[in-house]
Amino acid sequence: MNVKRFFTLSLIMGSLLIPHVSSACSAAGPSTHVGKVVTIDAAAKSFTILDAETLSPIRFFATDDILTQIRDSEGTAFVDFEKRSDDTLAATNVVFK
């Protein structure tokens, strides 16, 4: 098999086998964002994820229990949230996968 054919086949197989995280937020539901935790601000009681779908940072306010859970976890965060009257987001639950 020549190199060009092998490379093309590898790209095709890779695209079929790699999970598509970019559609994770839409698939997770209307009140869930999915992404990696990038910062935790204990003083402000908030954390920020890099959203998997939009590749934009999203800030959530959270309880001390949720912030402790985030500090001790790794992987992709699935953040359930509520929108507050001041248009900020409050995390209600965070699960890591």
N, CA, C and O atoms as a Tinker XYZ file with bonds, in Angstrom:
   388  protein
     1  N      0.856000   -1.166000    0.000000    73     2
     2  CA     0.000000    0.000000    0.000000    64     1     3
     3  C      0.907000    1.235000    0.000000    63     2     4     5
     4  O      1.843000    1.325000    0.794000    81     3
     5  N      0.631000    2.150000   -0.864000    73     3     6
     6  CA     1.489000    3.324000   -0.912000    64     5     7
     7  C      1.163000    4.285000    0.229000    63     6     8     9
     8  O      0.110000    4.178000    0.856000    81     7
     9  N      2.063000    5.213000    0.490000    73     7    10
    10  CA     1.962000    6.115000    1.632000    64     9    11
    11  C      0.727000    7.012000    1.543000    63    10    12    13
    12  O      0.058000    7.241000    2.550000    81    11
    13  N      0.424000    7.512000    0.367000    73    11    14
    14  CA    -0.724000    8.409000    0.203000    64    13    15
    15  C     -2.028000    7.687000    0.535000    63    14    16    17
    16  O     -2.900000    8.252000    1.196000    81    15
    17  N     -2.159000    6.479000    0.092000    73    15    18
    18  CA    -3.364000    5.702000    0.352000    64    17    19
    19  C     -3.497000    5.373000    1.844000    63    18    20    21
    20  O     -4.584000    5.449000    2.416000    81    19
    21  N     -2.373000    5.008000    2.454000    73    19    22
    22  CA    -2.358000    4.689000    3.882000    64    21    23
    23  C     -2.756000    5.917000    4.696000    63    22    24    25
    24  O     -3.553000    5.806000    5.629000    81    23
    25  N     -2.217000    7.079000    4.360000    73    23    26
    26  CA    -2.527000    8.318000    5.061000    64    25    27
    27  C     -4.014000    8.657000    4.941000    63    26    28    29
    28  O     -4.648000    9.026000    5.930000    81    27
    29  N     -4.563000    8.535000    3.751000    73    27    30
    30  CA    -5.983000    8.827000    3.522000    64    29    31
    31  C     -6.864000    7.869000    4.316000    63    30    32    33
    32  O     -7.837000    8.293000    4.940000    81    31
    33  N     -6.535000    6.603000    4.298000    73    31    34
    34  CA    -7.293000    5.611000    5.052000    64    33    35
    35  C     -7.205000    5.885000    6.547000    63    34    36    37
    36  O     -8.196000    5.736000    7.262000    81    35
    37  N     -6.039000    6.281000    7.023000    73    35    38
    38  CA    -5.866000    6.598000    8.444000    64    37    39
    39  C     -6.736000    7.777000    8.855000    63    38    40    41
    40  O     -7.350000    7.753000    9.921000    81    39
    41  N     -6.792000    8.802000    8.022000    73    39    42
    42  CA    -7.640000    9.961000    8.327000    64    41    43
    43  C     -9.113000    9.588000    8.385000    63    42    44    45
    44  O     -9.837000   10.033000    9.276000    81    43
    45  N     -9.547000    8.787000    7.453000    73    43    46
    46  CA   -10.952000    8.376000    7.422000    64    45    47
    47  C    -11.295000    7.550000    8.656000    63    46    48    49
    48  O    -12.311000    7.797000    9.305000    81    47
    49  N    -10.461000    6.580000    8.982000    73    47    50
    50  CA   -10.717000    5.726000   10.145000    64    49    51
    51  C    -10.664000    6.533000   11.436000    63    50    52    53
    52  O    -11.471000    6.319000   12.340000    81    51
    53  N     -9.715000    7.460000   11.521000    73    51    54
    54  CA    -9.610000    8.289000   12.715000    64    53    55
    55  C    -10.837000    9.139000   12.934000    63    54    56    57
    56  O    -11.298000    9.288000   14.066000    81    55
    57  N    -11.374000    9.700000   11.867000    73    55    58
    58  CA   -12.560000   10.545000   12.009000    64    57    59
    59  C    -13.790000    9.728000   12.396000    63    58    60    61
    60  O    -14.714000   10.265000   13.008000    81    59
    61  N    -13.816000    8.464000   12.058000    73    59    62
    62  CA   -14.946000    7.617000   12.432000    64    61    63
    63  C    -14.840000    7.120000   13.868000    63    62    64    65
    64  O    -15.855000    6.900000   14.529000    81    63
    65  N    -13.619000    6.943000   14.349000    73    63    66
    66  CA   -13.421000    6.361000   15.669000    64    65    67
    67  C    -13.331000    7.383000   16.793000    63    66    68    69
    68  O    -13.612000    7.047000   17.944000    81    67
    69  N    -12.955000    8.600000   16.501000    73    67    70
    70  CA   -12.795000    9.627000   17.526000    64    69    71
    71  C    -14.171000   10.181000   17.876000    63    70    72    73
    72  O    -14.931000   10.571000   16.989000    81    71
    73  N    -14.497000   10.217000   19.188000    73    71    74
    74  CA   -15.800000   10.774000   19.566000    64    73    75
    75  C    -15.865000   12.261000   19.249000    63    74    76    77
    76  O    -14.862000   12.971000   19.324000    81    75
    77  N    -17.036000   12.709000   18.900000    73    75    78
    78  CA   -17.236000   14.103000   18.525000    64    77    79
    79  C    -17.684000   14.893000   19.746000    63    78    80    81
    80  O    -18.883000   15.022000   19.995000    81    79
    81  N    -16.733000   15.424000   20.510000    73    79    82
    82  CA   -17.012000   16.175000   21.730000    64    81    83
    83  C    -17.672000   17.503000   21.408000    63    82    84    85
    84  O    -18.393000   18.053000   22.240000    81    83
    85  N    -17.436000   18.026000   20.215000    73    83    86
    86  CA   -17.957000   19.345000   19.889000    64    85    87
    87  C    -19.479000   19.413000   19.928000    63    86    88    89
    88  O    -20.035000   20.495000   20.117000    81    87
    89  N    -20.156000   18.301000   19.758000    73    87    90
    90  CA   -21.616000   18.312000   19.824000    64    89    91
    91  C    -22.127000   17.920000   21.207000    63    90    92    93
    92  O    -23.329000   17.731000   21.393000    81    91
    93  N    -21.227000   17.799000   22.170000    73    91    94
    94  CA   -21.596000   17.318000   23.497000    64    93    95
    95  C    -22.561000   18.255000   24.208000    63    94    96    97
    96  O    -23.496000   17.784000   24.856000    81    95
    97  N    -22.368000   19.552000   24.111000    73    95    98
    98  CA   -23.253000   20.487000   24.825000    64    97    99
    99  C    -24.680000   20.391000   24.306000    63    98   100   101
   100  O    -25.625000   20.344000   25.093000    81    99
   101  N    -24.840000   20.362000   23.011000    73    99   102
   102  CA   -26.176000   20.257000   22.434000    64   101   103
   103  C    -26.838000   18.948000   22.827000    63   102   104   105
   104  O    -28.030000   18.915000   23.136000    81   103
   105  N    -26.071000   17.879000   22.815000    73   103   106
   106  CA   -26.615000   16.567000   23.153000    64   105   107
   107  C    -26.904000   16.434000   24.644000    63   106   108   109
   108  O    -27.763000   15.644000   25.035000    81   107
   109  N    -26.204000   17.191000   25.476000    73   107   110
   110  CA   -26.382000   17.088000   26.924000    64   109   111
   111  C    -27.675000   17.733000   27.402000    63   110   112   113
   112  O    -28.176000   17.384000   28.471000    81   111
   113  N    -28.214000   18.651000   26.646000    73   111   114
   114  CA   -29.475000   19.275000   27.030000    64   113   115
   115  C    -29.366000   20.782000   27.122000    63   114   116   117
   116  O    -28.270000   21.338000   27.052000    81   115
   117  N    -30.511000   21.451000   27.282000    73   115   118
   118  CA   -30.539000   22.913000   27.246000    64   117   119
   119  C    -29.940000   23.588000   28.478000    63   118   120   121
   120  O    -29.560000   24.756000   28.406000    81   119
   121  N    -29.846000   22.893000   29.593000    73   119   122
   122  CA   -29.319000   23.490000   30.827000    64   121   123
   123  C    -28.017000   22.833000   31.255000    63   122   124   125
   124  O    -27.729000   22.737000   32.448000    81   123
   125  N    -27.231000   22.380000   30.285000    73   123   126
   126  CA   -25.964000   21.714000   30.585000    64   125   127
   127  C    -24.896000   22.206000   29.628000    63   126   128   129
   128  O    -25.121000   22.317000   28.423000    81   127
   129  N    -23.725000   22.501000   30.185000    73   127   130
   130  CA   -22.549000   22.806000   29.371000    64   129   131
   131  C    -21.496000   21.751000   29.660000    63   130   132   133
   132  O    -21.422000   21.215000   30.766000    81   131
   133  N    -20.684000   21.462000   28.653000    73   131   134
   134  CA   -19.653000   20.435000   28.751000    64   133   135
   135  C    -18.314000   21.066000   28.408000    63   134   136   137
   136  O    -18.210000   21.821000   27.441000    81   135
   137  N    -17.287000   20.760000   29.198000    73   135   138
   138  CA   -15.959000   21.275000   28.890000    64   137   139
   139  C    -14.964000   20.983000   29.995000    63   138   140   141
   140  O    -15.280000   20.327000   30.987000    81   139
   141  N    -13.759000   21.484000   29.801000    73   139   142
   142  CA   -12.680000   21.320000   30.773000    64   141   143
   143  C    -12.675000   22.513000   31.719000    63   142   144   145
   144  O    -12.843000   23.654000   31.290000    81   143
   145  N    -12.482000   22.245000   33.008000    73   143   146
   146  CA   -12.359000   23.322000   33.988000    64   145   147
   147  C    -10.999000   23.982000   33.784000    63   146   148   149
   148  O     -9.966000   23.313000   33.783000    81   147
   149  N    -11.014000   25.313000   33.611000    73   147   150
   150  CA    -9.754000   26.033000   33.392000    64   149   151
   151  C     -9.357000   26.894000   34.581000    63   150   152   153
   152  O     -8.164000   27.089000   34.812000    81   151
   153  N    -10.308000   27.413000   35.341000    73   151   154
   154  CA    -9.980000   28.189000   36.538000    64   153   155
   155  C    -11.023000   27.968000   37.623000    63   154   156   157
   156  O    -12.192000   27.688000   37.356000    81   155
   157  N    -10.555000   28.105000   38.846000    73   155   158
   158  CA   -11.436000   28.077000   40.017000    64   157   159
   159  C    -11.101000   29.313000   40.838000    63   158   160   161
   160  O     -9.942000   29.531000   41.193000    81   159
   161  N    -12.108000   30.119000   41.139000    73   159   162
   162  CA   -11.923000   31.323000   41.942000    64   161   163
   163  C    -12.720000   31.139000   43.228000    63   162   164   165
   164  O    -13.914000   31.436000   43.276000    81   163
   165  N    -12.052000   30.645000   44.273000    73   163   166
   166  CA   -12.727000   30.356000   45.540000    64   165   167
   167  C    -13.266000   31.626000   46.188000    63   166   168   169
   168  O    -14.330000   31.600000   46.807000    81   167
   169  N    -12.545000   32.734000   46.054000    73   167   170
   170  CA   -12.991000   33.992000   46.666000    64   169   171
   171  C    -14.304000   34.476000   46.050000    63   170   172   173
   172  O    -15.184000   34.968000   46.757000    81   171
   173  N    -14.429000   34.335000   44.748000    73   171   174
   174  CA   -15.656000   34.752000   44.060000    64   173   175
   175  C    -16.692000   33.640000   44.007000    63   174   176   177
   176  O    -17.797000   33.837000   43.501000    81   175
   177  N    -16.333000   32.463000   44.531000    73   175   178
   178  CA   -17.194000   31.277000   44.489000    64   177   179
   179  C    -17.652000   30.983000   43.062000    63   178   180   181
   180  O    -18.843000   30.854000   42.777000    81   179
   181  N    -16.659000   30.885000   42.179000    73   179   182
   182  CA   -16.969000   30.616000   40.776000    64   181   183
   183  C    -15.888000   29.748000   40.147000    63   182   184   185
   184  O    -14.794000   29.591000   40.690000    81   183
   185  N    -16.222000   29.195000   38.994000    73   183   186
   186  CA   -15.252000   28.453000   38.192000    64   185   187
   187  C    -15.584000   28.686000   36.727000    63   186   188   189
   188  O    -16.699000   29.070000   36.375000    81   187
   189  N    -14.594000   28.445000   35.887000    73   187   190
   190  CA   -14.752000   28.665000   34.452000    64   189   191
   191  C    -14.380000   27.396000   33.712000    63   190   192   193
   192  O    -13.383000   26.749000   34.032000    81   191
   193  N    -15.190000   27.040000   32.715000    73   191   194
   194  CA   -14.857000   25.917000   31.843000    64   193   195
   195  C    -14.602000   26.455000   30.440000    63   194   196   197
   196  O    -15.083000   27.531000   30.081000    81   195
   197  N    -13.852000   25.708000   29.659000    73   195   198
   198  CA   -13.713000   25.989000   28.238000    64   197   199
   199  C    -14.743000   25.115000   27.545000    63   198   200   201
   200  O    -14.569000   23.901000   27.437000    81   199
   201  N    -15.803000   25.730000   27.082000    73   199   202
   202  CA   -16.938000   25.023000   26.505000    64   201   203
   203  C    -16.508000   24.200000   25.291000    63   202   204   205
   204  O    -15.845000   24.721000   24.393000    81   203
   205  N    -16.879000   22.926000   25.258000    73   203   206
   206  CA   -16.459000   22.022000   24.185000    64   205   207
   207  C    -17.088000   22.363000   22.843000    63   206   208   209
   208  O    -16.496000   22.091000   21.798000    81   207
   209  N    -18.259000   22.944000   22.854000    73   207   210
   210  CA   -18.945000   23.234000   21.595000    64   209   211
   211  C    -18.510000   24.570000   20.995000    63   210   212   213
   212  O    -18.239000   24.657000   19.797000    81   211
   213  N    -18.445000   25.605000   21.822000    73   211   214
   214  CA   -18.131000   26.936000   21.306000    64   213   215
   215  C    -16.666000   27.310000   21.457000    63   214   216   217
   216  O    -16.210000   28.292000   20.871000    81   215
   217  N    -15.922000   26.531000   22.242000    73   215   218
   218  CA   -14.515000   26.819000   22.569000    64   217   219
   219  C    -14.360000   28.185000   23.227000    63   218   220   221
   220  O    -13.328000   28.840000   23.083000    81   219
   221  N    -15.397000   28.610000   23.952000    73   219   222
   222  CA   -15.394000   29.872000   24.674000    64   221   223
   223  C    -15.430000   29.591000   26.174000    63   222   224   225
   224  O    -15.997000   28.587000   26.607000    81   223
   225  N    -14.823000   30.480000   26.968000    73   223   226
   226  CA   -14.911000   30.296000   28.421000    64   225   227
   227  C    -16.307000   30.640000   28.924000    63   226   228   229
   228  O    -16.927000   31.600000   28.466000    81   227
   229  N    -16.789000   29.843000   29.869000    73   227   230
   230  CA   -18.097000   30.086000   30.483000    64   229   231
   231  C    -17.901000   30.036000   31.993000    63   230   232   233
   232  O    -17.353000   29.073000   32.530000    81   231
   233  N    -18.358000   31.092000   32.670000    73   231   234
   234  CA   -18.189000   31.204000   34.117000    64   233   235
   235  C    -19.473000   30.799000   34.831000    63   234   236   237
   236  O    -20.574000   31.195000   34.447000    81   235
   237  N    -19.299000   29.996000   35.885000    73   235   238
   238  CA   -20.410000   29.544000   36.713000    64   237   239
   239  C    -20.137000   29.923000   38.158000    63   238   240   241
   240  O    -19.003000   29.824000   38.627000    81   239
   241  N    -21.159000   30.350000   38.856000    73   239   242
   242  CA   -21.057000   30.543000   40.294000    64   241   243
   243  C    -21.507000   29.242000   40.945000    63   242   244   245
   244  O    -22.392000   28.554000   40.437000    81   243
   245  N    -20.880000   28.911000   42.087000    73   243   246
   246  CA   -21.144000   27.600000   42.676000    64   245   247
   247  C    -21.026000   27.642000   44.195000    63   246   248   249
   248  O    -20.455000   28.571000   44.767000    81   247
   249  N    -21.575000   26.622000   44.829000    73   247   250
   250  CA   -21.462000   26.465000   46.276000    64   249   251
   251  C    -20.058000   25.964000   46.616000    63   250   252   253
   252  O    -19.315000   25.508000   45.747000    81   251
   253  N    -19.716000   26.061000   47.894000    73   251   254
   254  CA   -18.421000   25.554000   48.348000    64   253   255
   255  C    -18.291000   24.052000   48.086000    63   254   256   257
   256  O    -17.207000   23.575000   47.750000    81   255
   257  N    -19.384000   23.308000   48.238000    73   255   258
   258  CA   -19.352000   21.857000   47.990000    64   257   259
   259  C    -18.995000   21.551000   46.536000    63   258   260   261
   260  O    -18.182000   20.666000   46.268000    81   259
   261  N    -19.591000   22.268000   45.615000    73   259   262
   262  CA   -19.300000   22.047000   44.196000    64   261   263
   263  C    -17.858000   22.442000   43.887000    63   262   264   265
   264  O    -17.172000   21.729000   43.155000    81   263
   265  N    -17.386000   23.565000   44.430000    73   263   266
   266  CA   -15.999000   23.981000   44.195000    64   265   267
   267  C    -15.001000   22.958000   44.738000    63   266   268   269
   268  O    -13.973000   22.702000   44.110000    81   267
   269  N    -15.296000   22.377000   45.891000    73   267   270
   270  CA   -14.425000   21.328000   46.442000    64   269   271
   271  C    -14.424000   20.108000   45.535000    63   270   272   273
   272  O    -13.374000   19.515000   45.290000    81   271
   273  N    -15.579000   19.735000   45.042000    73   271   274
   274  CA   -15.678000   18.592000   44.126000    64   273   275
   275  C    -14.852000   18.833000   42.869000    63   274   276   277
   276  O    -14.170000   17.926000   42.392000    81   275
   277  N    -14.905000   20.038000   42.332000    73   275   278
   278  CA   -14.182000   20.370000   41.103000    64   277   279
   279  C    -12.678000   20.312000   41.334000    63   278   280   281
   280  O    -11.935000   19.807000   40.492000    81   279
   281  N    -12.228000   20.831000   42.478000    73   279   282
   282  CA   -10.783000   20.814000   42.777000    64   281   283
   283  C    -10.225000   19.403000   42.802000    63   282   284   285
   284  O     -9.071000   19.189000   42.432000    81   283
   285  N    -11.024000   18.439000   43.231000    73   283   286
   286  CA   -10.562000   17.066000   43.393000    64   285   287
   287  C    -10.871000   16.167000   42.204000    63   286   288   289
   288  O    -10.685000   14.954000   42.294000    81   287
   289  N    -11.341000   16.729000   41.089000    73   287   290
   290  CA   -11.772000   15.915000   39.950000    64   289   291
   291  C    -10.948000   16.198000   38.703000    63   290   292   293
   292  O    -10.324000   17.250000   38.569000    81   291
   293  N    -10.965000   15.230000   37.796000    73   291   294
   294  CA   -10.295000   15.363000   36.508000    64   293   295
   295  C    -11.244000   14.903000   35.418000    63   294   296   297
   296  O    -12.224000   14.208000   35.686000    81   295
   297  N    -10.947000   15.295000   34.192000    73   295   298
   298  CA   -11.746000   14.869000   33.053000    64   297   299
   299  C    -12.628000   15.982000   32.534000    63   298   300   301
   300  O    -12.409000   17.160000   32.816000    81   299
   301  N    -13.617000   15.588000   31.778000    73   299   302
   302  CA   -14.550000   16.530000   31.177000    64   301   303
   303  C    -15.703000   16.775000   32.137000    63   302   304   305
   304  O    -16.311000   15.837000   32.653000    81   303
   305  N    -15.997000   18.060000   32.371000    73   303   306
   306  CA   -17.072000   18.439000   33.288000    64   305   307
   307  C    -18.382000   18.596000   32.531000    63   306   308   309
   308  O    -18.435000   19.238000   31.482000    81   307
   309  N    -19.433000   18.005000   33.073000    73   307   310
   310  CA   -20.799000   18.197000   32.596000    64   309   311
   311  C    -21.484000   19.040000   33.669000    63   310   312   313
   312  O    -21.772000   18.547000   34.760000    81   311
   313  N    -21.743000   20.302000   33.362000    73   311   314
   314  CA   -22.241000   21.258000   34.343000    64   313   315
   315  C    -23.717000   21.547000   34.094000    63   314   316   317
   316  O    -24.085000   22.119000   33.069000    81   315
   317  N    -24.560000   21.141000   35.050000    73   315   318
   318  CA   -25.970000   21.524000   35.031000    64   317   319
   319  C    -26.055000   22.896000   35.687000    63   318   320   321
   320  O    -25.393000   23.146000   36.694000    81   319
   321  N    -26.866000   23.784000   35.122000    73   319   322
   322  CA   -26.900000   25.146000   35.637000    64   321   323
   323  C    -28.285000   25.748000   35.541000    63   322   324   325
   324  O    -29.166000   25.251000   34.840000    81   323
   325  N    -28.444000   26.852000   36.282000    73   323   326
   326  CA   -29.636000   27.686000   36.205000    64   325   327
   327  C    -29.180000   29.086000   35.859000    63   326   328   329
   328  O    -28.138000   29.542000   36.332000    81   327
   329  N    -29.955000   29.770000   35.036000    73   327   330
   330  CA   -29.653000   31.155000   34.705000    64   329   331
   331  C    -30.324000   32.045000   35.741000    63   330   332   333
   332  O    -31.526000   31.940000   35.982000    81   331
   333  N    -29.529000   32.923000   36.352000    73   331   334
   334  CA   -30.045000   33.835000   37.369000    64   333   335
   335  C    -30.682000   35.062000   36.721000    63   334   336   337
   336  O    -30.534000   35.293000   35.521000    81   335
   337  N    -31.383000   35.834000   37.523000    73   335   338
   338  CA   -32.054000   37.029000   37.009000    64   337   339
   339  C    -31.068000   38.079000   36.494000    63   338   340   341
   340  O    -31.426000   38.906000   35.656000    81   339
   341  N    -29.813000   38.048000   36.998000    73   339   342
   342  CA   -28.802000   38.996000   36.524000    64   341   343
   343  C    -27.983000   38.433000   35.356000    63   342   344   345
   344  O    -26.906000   38.944000   35.052000    81   343
   345  N    -28.491000   37.384000   34.703000    73   343   346
   346  CA   -27.878000   36.728000   33.543000    64   345   347
   347  C    -26.576000   35.987000   33.846000    63   346   348   349
   348  O    -25.861000   35.610000   32.918000    81   347
   349  N    -26.253000   35.770000   35.122000    73   347   350
   350  CA   -25.119000   34.916000   35.456000    64   349   351
   351  C    -25.615000   33.471000   35.537000    63   350   352   353
   352  O    -26.818000   33.223000   35.616000    81   351
   353  N    -24.689000   32.534000   35.518000    73   351   354
   354  CA   -25.038000   31.113000   35.567000    64   353   355
   355  C    -24.642000   30.533000   36.915000    63   354   356   357
   356  O    -23.533000   30.765000   37.397000    81   355
   357  N    -25.545000   29.783000   37.519000    73   355   358
   358  CA   -25.293000   29.120000   38.796000    64   357   359
   359  C    -25.251000   27.616000   38.557000    63   358   360   361
   360  O    -26.229000   27.031000   38.092000    81   359
   361  N    -24.127000   26.994000   38.871000    73   359   362
   362  CA   -23.990000   25.544000   38.714000    64   361   363
   363  C    -24.832000   24.854000   39.773000    63   362   364   365
   364  O    -24.755000   25.191000   40.955000    81   363
   365  N    -25.631000   23.895000   39.350000    73   363   366
   366  CA   -26.450000   23.134000   40.296000    64   365   367
   367  C    -25.907000   21.728000   40.513000    63   366   368   369
   368  O    -26.187000   21.102000   41.535000    81   367
   369  N    -25.131000   21.230000   39.551000    73   367   370
   370  CA   -24.533000   19.910000   39.658000    64   369   371
   371  C    -23.384000   19.809000   38.654000    63   370   372   373
   372  O    -23.469000   20.357000   37.554000    81   371
   373  N    -22.325000   19.120000   39.025000    73   371   374
   374  CA   -21.195000   18.906000   38.129000    64   373   375
   375  C    -20.810000   17.438000   38.193000    63   374   376   377
   376  O    -20.608000   16.883000   39.273000    81   375
   377  N    -20.712000   16.823000   37.038000    73   375   378
   378  CA   -20.300000   15.417000   36.926000    64   377   379
   379  C    -19.093000   15.372000   35.995000    63   378   380   381
   380  O    -19.065000   16.059000   34.974000    81   379
   381  N    -18.092000   14.559000   36.349000    73   379   382
   382  CA   -16.901000   14.418000   35.516000    64   381   383
   383  C    -16.882000   13.047000   34.861000    63   382   384   385
   384  O    -17.159000   12.028000   35.494000    81   383
   385  N    -16.552000   13.049000   33.587000    73   383   386
   386  CA   -16.456000   11.789000   32.824000    64   385   387
   387  C    -15.158000   11.768000   32.073000    63   386   388
   388  O    -14.869000   10.802000   31.366000    81   387
